[in-house]
Amino acid sequence: MNLELVLGDLFEEVGEAHHAAFIKDDGADPEWPIWYAEYLLGKINEAMGSTLTKSELVYLIISAENERTTLAPGSVWTEFYARFMAERYS
């Protein structure tokens, strides 16, 4: 299966899980990259055949978001993050 599609599905999953976990705050969480990394670490490493640490994944998630807001602010974040990760690890 296409890595970008797998990663896109994983980002959709984590977004939904995070929103459910923070429903009382309408998904608001200033430390969301850490939460995402904890949720995704094993799944991302399996999908990419990588050995990222949680810290590395937090960095990549923050980097993807910073690049998205700068270069493609209207883009679908899940697709942007998936492409960002796939371009670096495929």
FINU-859005 format. One record per residue: x, y, z of N, C-alpha, C, O, CB in turn; residue number from 1; residue in three letters. Coordinates in nm, 4 decimals. Glycine has a CB too. Example, Ala and Ser with C-alpha at 12.3 -4.5 7.8 and 13.67 -1.06 7.14 Angstrom:
<rs>
+----------+----------+----------+----------+----------+----------+----------+----------+----------+----------+----------+----------+----------+----------+----------+------+------+
|      npx |      npy |      npz |     capx |     capy |     capz |      cpx |      cpy |      cpz |      opx |      opy |      opz |     cbpx |     cbpy |     cbpz | resi | resn |
+----------+----------+----------+----------+----------+----------+----------+----------+----------+----------+----------+----------+----------+----------+----------+------+------+
|   1.3190 |  -0.5690 |   0.7800 |   1.2300 |  -0.4500 |   0.7800 |   1.3200 |  -0.3300 |   0.7800 |   1.4236 |  -0.3319 |   0.8465 |   1.1308 |  -0.4473 |   0.9046 |    1 |  ALA |
|   1.2850 |  -0.2250 |   0.7080 |   1.3670 |  -0.1060 |   0.7140 |   1.2900 |   0.0030 |   0.7870 |   1.3409 |   0.1138 |   0.8039 |   1.4084 |  -0.0598 |   0.5725 |    2 |  SER |
+----------+----------+----------+----------+----------+----------+----------+----------+----------+----------+----------+----------+----------+----------+----------+------+------+
</rs>
This chain:
<rs>
+----------+----------+----------+----------+----------+----------+----------+----------+----------+----------+----------+----------+----------+----------+----------+------+------+
|      npx |      npy |      npz |     capx |     capy |     capz |      cpx |      cpy |      cpz |      opx |      opy |      opz |     cbpx |     cbpy |     cbpz | resi | resn |
+----------+----------+----------+----------+----------+----------+----------+----------+----------+----------+----------+----------+----------+----------+----------+------+------+
|   0.0838 |  -0.1189 |   0.0000 |   0.0000 |   0.0000 |   0.0000 |   0.0879 |   0.1248 |   0.0000 |   0.2003 |   0.1227 |   0.0503 |  -0.0952 |   0.0001 |   0.1219 |    1 |  MET |
|   0.0370 |   0.2305 |  -0.0554 |   0.1061 |   0.3571 |  -0.0671 |   0.1301 |   0.4177 |   0.0721 |   0.0362 |   0.4344 |   0.1499 |   0.0254 |   0.4540 |  -0.1557 |    2 |  ASN |
|   0.2559 |   0.4502 |   0.1026 |   0.2912 |   0.5039 |   0.2340 |   0.2145 |   0.6322 |   0.2656 |   0.1703 |   0.6518 |   0.3788 |   0.4409 |   0.5303 |   0.2411 |    3 |  LEU |
|   0.1989 |   0.7179 |   0.1677 |   0.1295 |   0.8441 |   0.1920 |  -0.0167 |   0.8200 |   0.2328 |  -0.0695 |   0.8902 |   0.3190 |   0.1356 |   0.9329 |   0.0665 |    4 |  GLU |
|  -0.0810 |   0.7216 |   0.1714 |  -0.2193 |   0.6888 |   0.2080 |  -0.2275 |   0.6306 |   0.3480 |  -0.3177 |   0.6645 |   0.4246 |  -0.2792 |   0.5906 |   0.1077 |    5 |  LEU |
|  -0.1337 |   0.5432 |   0.3816 |  -0.1304 |   0.4836 |   0.5158 |  -0.1101 |   0.5924 |   0.6204 |  -0.1797 |   0.5954 |   0.7219 |  -0.0180 |   0.3770 |   0.5264 |    6 |  VAL |
|  -0.0160 |   0.6806 |   0.5959 |   0.0107 |   0.7892 |   0.6897 |  -0.1085 |   0.8827 |   0.7005 |  -0.1411 |   0.9286 |   0.8100 |   0.1347 |   0.8672 |   0.6472 |    7 |  LEU |
|  -0.1738 |   0.9116 |   0.5894 |  -0.2928 |   0.9955 |   0.5924 |  -0.4010 |   0.9356 |   0.6800 |  -0.4663 |   1.0063 |   0.7567 |  -0.3456 |   1.0166 |   0.4523 |    8 |  GLY |
|  -0.4199 |   0.8032 |   0.6681 |  -0.5174 |   0.7338 |   0.7527 |  -0.4790 |   0.7427 |   0.8998 |  -0.5650 |   0.7612 |   0.9859 |  -0.5298 |   0.5870 |   0.7108 |    9 |  ASP |
|  -0.3500 |   0.7296 |   0.9285 |  -0.3040 |   0.7385 |   1.0679 |  -0.3257 |   0.8789 |   1.1244 |  -0.3640 |   0.8941 |   1.2404 |  -0.1551 |   0.7004 |   1.0777 |   10 |  LEU |
|  -0.3017 |   0.9799 |   1.0435 |  -0.3242 |   1.1166 |   1.0916 |  -0.4730 |   1.1445 |   1.1107 |  -0.5111 |   1.2158 |   1.2035 |  -0.2640 |   1.2183 |   0.9939 |   11 |  PHE |
|  -0.5564 |   1.0894 |   1.0245 |  -0.7021 |   1.1014 |   1.0450 |  -0.7408 |   1.0368 |   1.1778 |  -0.8167 |   1.0935 |   1.2565 |  -0.7809 |   1.0352 |   0.9273 |   12 |  GLU |
|  -0.6872 |   0.9167 |   1.2012 |  -0.7176 |   0.8418 |   1.3241 |  -0.6758 |   0.9187 |   1.4484 |  -0.7528 |   0.9293 |   1.5439 |  -0.6483 |   0.7057 |   1.3222 |   13 |  GLU |
|  -0.5551 |   0.9720 |   1.4480 |  -0.5071 |   1.0429 |   1.5667 |  -0.5847 |   1.1718 |   1.5882 |  -0.6113 |   1.2103 |   1.7021 |  -0.3575 |   1.0732 |   1.5544 |   14 |  VAL |
|  -0.6210 |   1.2384 |   1.4800 |  -0.7000 |   1.3605 |   1.4944 |  -0.8346 |   1.3338 |   1.5598 |  -0.8789 |   1.4086 |   1.6470 |  -0.7207 |   1.4255 |   1.3591 |   15 |  GLY |
|  -0.8986 |   1.2266 |   1.5165 |  -1.0275 |   1.1883 |   1.5752 |  -1.0115 |   1.1454 |   1.7208 |  -1.0918 |   1.1832 |   1.8062 |  -1.0915 |   1.0749 |   1.4940 |   16 |  GLU |
|  -0.9082 |   1.0669 |   1.7488 |  -0.8847 |   1.0196 |   1.8861 |  -0.8543 |   1.1365 |   1.9793 |  -0.9027 |   1.1408 |   2.0924 |  -0.7687 |   0.9180 |   1.8893 |   17 |  ALA |
|  -0.7740 |   1.2310 |   1.9314 |  -0.7389 |   1.3465 |   2.0127 |  -0.8620 |   1.4313 |   2.0410 |  -0.8832 |   1.4756 |   2.1539 |  -0.6313 |   1.4304 |   1.9433 |   18 |  HIS |
|  -0.9427 |   1.4537 |   1.9387 |  -1.0626 |   1.5338 |   1.9593 |  -1.1559 |   1.4667 |   2.0605 |  -1.2148 |   1.5335 |   2.1454 |  -1.1355 |   1.5561 |   1.8258 |   19 |  HIS |
|  -1.1686 |   1.3342 |   2.0506 |  -1.2532 |   1.2608 |   2.1458 |  -1.1972 |   1.2711 |   2.2873 |  -1.2730 |   1.2857 |   2.3832 |  -1.2651 |   1.1127 |   2.1045 |   20 |  ALA |
|  -1.0658 |   1.2637 |   2.3006 |  -1.0030 |   1.2698 |   2.4328 |  -1.0171 |   1.4087 |   2.4954 |  -1.0188 |   1.4225 |   2.6177 |  -0.8549 |   1.2320 |   2.4227 |   21 |  ALA |
|  -1.0273 |   1.5107 |   2.4110 |  -1.0359 |   1.6482 |   2.4601 |  -1.1695 |   1.7116 |   2.4238 |  -1.1776 |   1.8324 |   2.4015 |  -0.9213 |   1.7320 |   2.4037 |   22 |  PHE |
|  -1.2742 |   1.6297 |   2.4179 |  -1.4065 |   1.6767 |   2.3758 |  -1.4585 |   1.7899 |   2.4643 |  -1.5203 |   1.8840 |   2.4146 |  -1.5056 |   1.5612 |   2.3770 |   23 |  ILE |
|  -1.4342 |   1.7814 |   2.5925 |  -1.4852 |   1.8861 |   2.6823 |  -1.4202 |   2.0210 |   2.6543 |  -1.4757 |   2.1254 |   2.6884 |  -1.4618 |   1.8469 |   2.8282 |   24 |  LYS |
|  -1.3019 |   2.0188 |   2.5921 |  -1.2308 |   2.1422 |   2.5564 |  -1.2405 |   2.1701 |   2.4065 |  -1.1673 |   2.2536 |   2.3535 |  -1.0831 |   2.1332 |   2.5986 |   25 |  ASP |
|  -1.3322 |   2.0989 |   2.3379 |  -1.3486 |   2.1106 |   2.1925 |  -1.2170 |   2.0827 |   2.1195 |  -1.1863 |   2.1467 |   2.0190 |  -1.4005 |   2.2507 |   2.1557 |   26 |  ASP |
|  -1.1402 |   1.9873 |   2.1707 |  -1.0150 |   1.9475 |   2.1072 |  -0.8965 |   2.0360 |   2.1397 |  -0.7859 |   2.0094 |   2.0926 |  -1.0332 |   1.9446 |   1.9615 |   27 |  GLY |
|  -0.9157 |   2.1393 |   2.2178 |  -0.8061 |   2.2316 |   2.2491 |  -0.7039 |   2.1656 |   2.3411 |  -0.7389 |   2.1119 |   2.4462 |  -0.8606 |   2.3597 |   2.3143 |   28 |  ALA |
|  -0.5791 |   2.1702 |   2.3009 |  -0.4698 |   2.1118 |   2.3784 |  -0.3394 |   2.1751 |   2.3316 |  -0.2918 |   2.1429 |   2.2227 |  -0.4656 |   1.9558 |   2.3630 |   29 |  ASP |
|  -0.2805 |   2.2639 |   2.4107 |  -0.1569 |   2.3297 |   2.3676 |  -0.0394 |   2.2328 |   2.3490 |   0.0582 |   2.2663 |   2.2819 |  -0.1188 |   2.4358 |   2.4680 |   30 |  PRO |
|  -0.0481 |   2.1151 |   2.4072 |   0.0596 |   2.0162 |   2.3950 |   0.0229 |   1.9037 |   2.2980 |   0.0724 |   1.7916 |   2.3099 |   0.0926 |   1.9574 |   2.5323 |   31 |  GLU |
|  -0.0639 |   1.9348 |   2.2024 |  -0.1132 |   1.8320 |   2.1112 |  -0.0037 |   1.7557 |   2.0369 |  -0.0214 |   1.6360 |   2.0146 |  -0.2045 |   1.8944 |   2.0121 |   32 |  TRP |
|   0.1089 |   1.8170 |   1.9966 |   0.2098 |   1.7373 |   1.9261 |   0.2646 |   1.6217 |   2.0105 |   0.2973 |   1.5156 |   1.9574 |   0.3241 |   1.8268 |   1.8829 |   33 |  PRO |
|   0.2743 |   1.6428 |   2.1410 |   0.3214 |   1.5356 |   2.2300 |   0.2178 |   1.4250 |   2.2361 |   0.2525 |   1.3071 |   2.2292 |   0.3507 |   1.5900 |   2.3723 |   34 |  ILE |
|   0.0912 |   1.4615 |   2.2490 |  -0.0168 |   1.3633 |   2.2544 |  -0.0194 |   1.2834 |   2.1246 |  -0.0291 |   1.1607 |   2.1265 |  -0.1537 |   1.4325 |   2.2787 |   35 |  TRP |
|  -0.0106 |   1.3537 |   2.0122 |  -0.0102 |   1.2857 |   1.8824 |   0.1069 |   1.1881 |   1.8723 |   0.0890 |   1.0742 |   1.8289 |  -0.0034 |   1.3884 |   1.7681 |   36 |  TYR |
|   0.2250 |   1.2313 |   1.9115 |   0.3436 |   1.1461 |   1.9014 |   0.3300 |   1.0216 |   1.9877 |   0.3666 |   0.9122 |   1.9449 |   0.4685 |   1.2239 |   1.9417 |   37 |  ALA |
|   0.2781 |   1.0373 |   2.1080 |   0.2589 |   0.9206 |   2.1947 |   0.1612 |   0.8222 |   2.1323 |   0.1829 |   0.7012 |   2.1386 |   0.2086 |   0.9639 |   2.3332 |   38 |  GLU |
|   0.0558 |   0.8716 |   2.0733 |  -0.0459 |   0.7876 |   2.0118 |   0.0083 |   0.7184 |   1.8864 |  -0.0202 |   0.6010 |   1.8626 |  -0.1696 |   0.8712 |   1.9771 |   39 |  TYR |
|   0.0853 |   0.7905 |   1.8077 |   0.1276 |   0.7424 |   1.6759 |   0.2599 |   0.6682 |   1.6695 |   0.2860 |   0.5990 |   1.5711 |   0.1352 |   0.8553 |   1.5857 |   40 |  LEU |
|   0.3427 |   0.6802 |   1.7693 |   0.4820 |   0.6358 |   1.7579 |   0.4974 |   0.4955 |   1.7011 |   0.5656 |   0.4778 |   1.6002 |   0.5475 |   0.6414 |   1.8921 |   41 |  LEU |
|   0.4363 |   0.3963 |   1.7628 |   0.4502 |   0.2590 |   1.7144 |   0.3924 |   0.2405 |   1.5756 |   0.4502 |   0.1698 |   1.4931 |   0.3836 |   0.1634 |   1.8097 |   42 |  GLY |
|   0.2795 |   0.3030 |   1.5491 |   0.2121 |   0.2892 |   1.4201 |   0.2929 |   0.3540 |   1.3080 |   0.3045 |   0.2982 |   1.1988 |   0.0725 |   0.3509 |   1.4264 |   43 |  LYS |
|   0.3483 |   0.4716 |   1.3352 |   0.4317 |   0.5408 |   1.2354 |   0.5580 |   0.4609 |   1.2079 |   0.5957 |   0.4420 |   1.0923 |   0.4683 |   0.6835 |   1.2832 |   44 |  ILE |
|   0.6242 |   0.4134 |   1.3141 |   0.7456 |   0.3357 |   1.2944 |   0.7174 |   0.2093 |   1.2145 |   0.7970 |   0.1713 |   1.1286 |   0.8083 |   0.3002 |   1.4287 |   45 |  ASN |
|   0.6061 |   0.1445 |   1.2415 |   0.5707 |   0.0234 |   1.1664 |   0.5433 |   0.0569 |   1.0197 |   0.5915 |  -0.0121 |   0.9298 |   0.4472 |  -0.0452 |   1.2293 |   46 |  GLU |
|   0.4673 |   0.1610 |   0.9964 |   0.4316 |   0.1986 |   0.8594 |   0.5540 |   0.2397 |   0.7776 |   0.5638 |   0.2067 |   0.6594 |   0.3303 |   0.3125 |   0.8611 |   47 |  ALA |
|   0.6462 |   0.3108 |   0.8397 |   0.7623 |   0.3635 |   0.7680 |   0.8849 |   0.2742 |   0.7797 |   0.9855 |   0.2983 |   0.7130 |   0.7957 |   0.5007 |   0.8190 |   48 |  MET |
|   0.8778 |   0.1717 |   0.8633 |   0.9962 |   0.0895 |   0.8848 |   1.1070 |   0.1697 |   0.9499 |   1.2249 |   0.1500 |   0.9204 |   1.0448 |   0.0305 |   0.7535 |   49 |  GLY |
|   1.0686 |   0.2604 |   1.0386 |   1.1651 |   0.3500 |   1.1022 |   1.1784 |   0.3177 |   1.2513 |   1.1085 |   0.2317 |   1.3048 |   1.1230 |   0.4972 |   1.0828 |   50 |  SER |
|   1.2681 |   0.3877 |   1.3148 |   1.2893 |   0.3733 |   1.4592 |   1.2912 |   0.5111 |   1.5249 |   1.3769 |   0.5411 |   1.6080 |   1.4218 |   0.2971 |   1.4887 |   51 |  THR |
|   1.1950 |   0.5938 |   1.4856 |   1.1869 |   0.7278 |   1.5433 |   1.1631 |   0.7194 |   1.6938 |   1.0943 |   0.6293 |   1.7419 |   1.0748 |   0.8095 |   1.4758 |   52 |  LEU |
|   1.2195 |   0.8124 |   1.7657 |   1.1881 |   0.8269 |   1.9073 |   1.0678 |   0.9199 |   1.9188 |   1.0305 |   0.9859 |   1.8218 |   1.3111 |   0.8821 |   1.9883 |   53 |  THR |
|   1.0076 |   0.9250 |   2.0362 |   0.8952 |   1.0163 |   2.0567 |   0.9395 |   1.1601 |   2.0321 |   0.8666 |   1.2372 |   1.9698 |   0.8375 |   1.0012 |   2.1994 |   54 |  LYS |
|   1.0571 |   1.1968 |   2.0798 |   1.1074 |   1.3333 |   2.0597 |   1.1232 |   1.3664 |   1.9125 |   1.0879 |   1.4763 |   1.8695 |   1.2405 |   1.3517 |   2.1306 |   55 |  SER |
|   1.1752 |   1.2738 |   1.8356 |   1.1911 |   1.2964 |   1.6919 |   1.0551 |   1.3133 |   1.6242 |   1.0384 |   1.3987 |   1.5372 |   1.2683 |   1.1801 |   1.6273 |   56 |  GLU |
|   0.9589 |   1.2317 |   1.6647 |   0.8264 |   1.2410 |   1.6053 |   0.7576 |   1.3722 |   1.6434 |   0.6910 |   1.4333 |   1.5598 |   0.7409 |   1.1222 |   1.6484 |   57 |  LEU |
|   0.7726 |   1.4156 |   1.7668 |   0.7187 |   1.5460 |   1.8073 |   0.7788 |   1.6549 |   1.7186 |   0.7066 |   1.7412 |   1.6686 |   0.7487 |   1.5749 |   1.9582 |   58 |  VAL |
|   0.9089 |   1.6512 |   1.6992 |   0.9775 |   1.7490 |   1.6144 |   0.9216 |   1.7476 |   1.4721 |   0.8958 |   1.8530 |   1.4140 |   1.1286 |   1.7207 |   1.6119 |   59 |  TYR |
|   0.9032 |   1.6283 |   1.4166 |   0.8517 |   1.6175 |   1.2802 |   0.7084 |   1.6689 |   1.2691 |   0.6731 |   1.7337 |   1.1705 |   0.8583 |   1.4730 |   1.2332 |   60 |  LEU |
|   0.6265 |   1.6405 |   1.3692 |   0.4884 |   1.6887 |   1.3683 |   0.4858 |   1.8412 |   1.3745 |   0.4112 |   1.9053 |   1.3006 |   0.4087 |   1.6287 |   1.4864 |   61 |  ILE |
|   0.5662 |   1.8984 |   1.4616 |   0.5734 |   2.0449 |   1.4716 |   0.6278 |   2.1040 |   1.3416 |   0.5785 |   2.2063 |   1.2942 |   0.6626 |   2.0876 |   1.5915 |   62 |  ILE |
|   0.7284 |   2.0401 |   1.2847 |   0.7850 |   2.0882 |   1.1579 |   0.6815 |   2.0839 |   1.0465 |   0.6711 |   2.1775 |   0.9672 |   0.9075 |   2.0045 |   1.1185 |   63 |  SER |
|   0.6050 |   1.9756 |   1.0404 |   0.5009 |   1.9639 |   0.9381 |   0.3970 |   2.0738 |   0.9545 |   0.3553 |   2.1354 |   0.8564 |   0.4335 |   1.8260 |   0.9448 |   64 |  ALA |
|   0.3553 |   2.0986 |   1.0777 |   0.2549 |   2.2029 |   1.1014 |   0.3091 |   2.3410 |   1.0684 |   0.2380 |   2.4219 |   1.0088 |   0.2077 |   2.1993 |   1.2466 |   65 |  GLU |
|   0.4325 |   2.3695 |   1.1053 |   0.4920 |   2.4996 |   1.0739 |   0.5033 |   2.5193 |   0.9233 |   0.4751 |   2.6277 |   0.8724 |   0.6303 |   2.5127 |   1.1392 |   66 |  ASN |
|   0.5444 |   2.4152 |   0.8522 |   0.5567 |   2.4243 |   0.7069 |   0.4187 |   2.4396 |   0.6425 |   0.4024 |   2.5174 |   0.5486 |   0.6287 |   2.2997 |   0.6508 |   67 |  GLU |
|   0.3205 |   2.3663 |   0.6923 |   0.1850 |   2.3744 |   0.6371 |   0.1272 |   2.5151 |   0.6538 |   0.0716 |   2.5715 |   0.5596 |   0.0932 |   2.2712 |   0.7050 |   68 |  ARG |
|   0.1407 |   2.5711 |   0.7738 |   0.0831 |   2.7037 |   0.7968 |   0.1554 |   2.8124 |   0.7175 |   0.0970 |   2.9163 |   0.6867 |   0.0873 |   2.7372 |   0.9452 |   69 |  THR |
|   0.2810 |   2.7887 |   0.6847 |   0.3577 |   2.8857 |   0.6060 |   0.3349 |   2.8689 |   0.4557 |   0.3099 |   2.9665 |   0.3850 |   0.5062 |   2.8723 |   0.6372 |   70 |  THR |
|   0.3435 |   2.7455 |   0.4078 |   0.3404 |   2.7214 |   0.2632 |   0.2036 |   2.6858 |   0.2070 |   0.1757 |   2.7113 |   0.0898 |   0.4346 |   2.6126 |   0.2300 |   71 |  LEU |
|   0.1187 |   2.6275 |   0.2897 |  -0.0108 |   2.5803 |   0.2391 |  -0.1187 |   2.5931 |   0.3462 |  -0.1770 |   2.4927 |   0.3870 |  -0.0003 |   2.4341 |   0.1918 |   72 |  ALA |
|  -0.1458 |   2.7148 |   0.3920 |  -0.2366 |   2.7325 |   0.5046 |  -0.3780 |   2.6798 |   0.4832 |  -0.4457 |   2.6484 |   0.5811 |  -0.2442 |   2.8752 |   0.5378 |   73 |  PRO |
|  -0.4250 |   2.6688 |   0.3606 |  -0.5594 |   2.6183 |   0.3356 |  -0.5651 |   2.4698 |   0.3087 |  -0.6716 |   2.4159 |   0.2783 |  -0.6189 |   2.6901 |   0.2213 |   74 |  GLY |
|  -0.4520 |   2.4031 |   0.3195 |  -0.4467 |   2.2608 |   0.2852 |  -0.5107 |   2.1736 |   0.3922 |  -0.5282 |   2.2157 |   0.5066 |  -0.3031 |   2.2175 |   0.2636 |   75 |  SER |
|  -0.5447 |   2.0532 |   0.3535 |  -0.5956 |   1.9537 |   0.4476 |  -0.4754 |   1.9029 |   0.5265 |  -0.3823 |   1.8458 |   0.4696 |  -0.6717 |   1.8353 |   0.3735 |   76 |  VAL |
|  -0.4781 |   1.9239 |   0.6573 |  -0.3592 |   1.8954 |   0.7379 |  -0.3184 |   1.7490 |   0.7303 |  -0.1990 |   1.7192 |   0.7248 |  -0.3836 |   1.9339 |   0.8824 |   77 |  TRP |
|  -0.4143 |   1.6568 |   0.7298 |  -0.3791 |   1.5141 |   0.7285 |  -0.3037 |   1.4776 |   0.6018 |  -0.2076 |   1.4008 |   0.6061 |  -0.5051 |   1.4273 |   0.7411 |   78 |  THR |
|  -0.3469 |   1.5324 |   0.4894 |  -0.2791 |   1.5051 |   0.3621 |  -0.1414 |   1.5699 |   0.3589 |  -0.0451 |   1.5105 |   0.3105 |  -0.3635 |   1.5555 |   0.2440 |   79 |  GLU |
|  -0.1326 |   1.6918 |   0.4105 |  -0.0040 |   1.7616 |   0.4121 |   0.0963 |   1.6862 |   0.4993 |   0.2098 |   1.6629 |   0.4576 |  -0.0214 |   1.9063 |   0.4631 |   80 |  PHE |
|   0.0546 |   1.6480 |   0.6204 |   0.1446 |   1.5761 |   0.7106 |   0.1889 |   1.4440 |   0.6485 |   0.3061 |   1.4075 |   0.6572 |   0.0763 |   1.5509 |   0.8460 |   81 |  TYR |
|   0.0959 |   1.3724 |   0.5860 |   0.1298 |   1.2437 |   0.5239 |   0.2336 |   1.2625 |   0.4144 |   0.3306 |   1.1870 |   0.4072 |   0.0040 |   1.1763 |   0.4663 |   82 |  ALA |
|   0.2144 |   1.3619 |   0.3297 |   0.3106 |   1.3891 |   0.2229 |   0.4450 |   1.4326 |   0.2817 |   0.5505 |   1.3882 |   0.2363 |   0.2561 |   1.4977 |   0.1274 |   83 |  ARG |
|   0.4405 |   1.5190 |   0.3822 |   0.5616 |   1.5663 |   0.4501 |   0.6448 |   1.4477 |   0.5008 |   0.7658 |   1.4414 |   0.4790 |   0.5246 |   1.6602 |   0.5679 |   84 |  PHE |
|   0.5782 |   1.3547 |   0.5682 |   0.6493 |   1.2387 |   0.6246 |   0.6949 |   1.1424 |   0.5153 |   0.8078 |   1.0936 |   0.5192 |   0.5596 |   1.1646 |   0.7249 |   85 |  MET |
|   0.6091 |   1.1150 |   0.4188 |   0.6431 |   1.0202 |   0.3125 |   0.7602 |   1.0698 |   0.2289 |   0.8460 |   0.9909 |   0.1896 |   0.5223 |   0.9955 |   0.2229 |   86 |  ALA |
|   0.7643 |   1.1981 |   0.2018 |   0.8760 |   1.2532 |   0.1232 |   1.0094 |   1.2373 |   0.1942 |   1.1136 |   1.2278 |   0.1293 |   0.8518 |   1.4005 |   0.0934 |   87 |  GLU |
|   1.0072 |   1.2343 |   0.3242 |   1.1313 |   1.2248 |   0.4000 |   1.1715 |   1.0811 |   0.4325 |   1.2875 |   1.0550 |   0.4645 |   1.1184 |   1.3028 |   0.5271 |   88 |  ARG |
|   1.0769 |   0.9883 |   0.4247 |   1.1058 |   0.8515 |   0.4688 |   1.0729 |   0.7430 |   0.3688 |   1.0698 |   0.6255 |   0.4055 |   1.0323 |   0.8240 |   0.5924 |   89 |  TYR |
|   1.0481 |   0.7781 |   0.2430 |   1.0213 |   0.6709 |   0.1464 |   1.1296 |   0.6638 |   0.0420 |   1.1238 |   0.5795 |  -0.0475 |   0.8862 |   0.6910 |   0.0792 |   90 |  SER |
+----------+----------+----------+----------+----------+----------+----------+----------+----------+----------+----------+----------+----------+----------+----------+------+------+
</rs>
